[in-house]
Amino acid sequence: MVGSCIVTADTLITDWQPRAPAELGVAELAPLLALAPQIVLLGAPVGSGPAPPGVRAALAAQGIGLEVMDLGAACRTFNILVQEERRVAAALFLKK
């Protein structure tokens, strides 16, 4: 994997189009929303910046929590939430 992916407890999507957080827009949320998560973890390299306001607003409008963190923290948090049987999806980016 070179760019980005979406991970849930039972799904892996590796052909997700945005390759960096700056490329993430509301239209790119469709595969993520189809998984019906309660929480979305956005994991990216340190210094990637916050999620775009439109993305935050779109998730909030659907009652989905969003946490933005560095890639390692997102992976650790994802594992904890999966163990708690929470409906979590991690959107992971390898590039800034």
Secondary structure, 3 states (H helix, E strand, C coil): CCCEEEECCCCEECCCCCCCHHHCCHHHHHHHHCCCCCEEEEEECCCCCCCCHHHHHHHHHCCCEEEEEEHHHHHHHHHHHHHCCCCEEEEEECCC
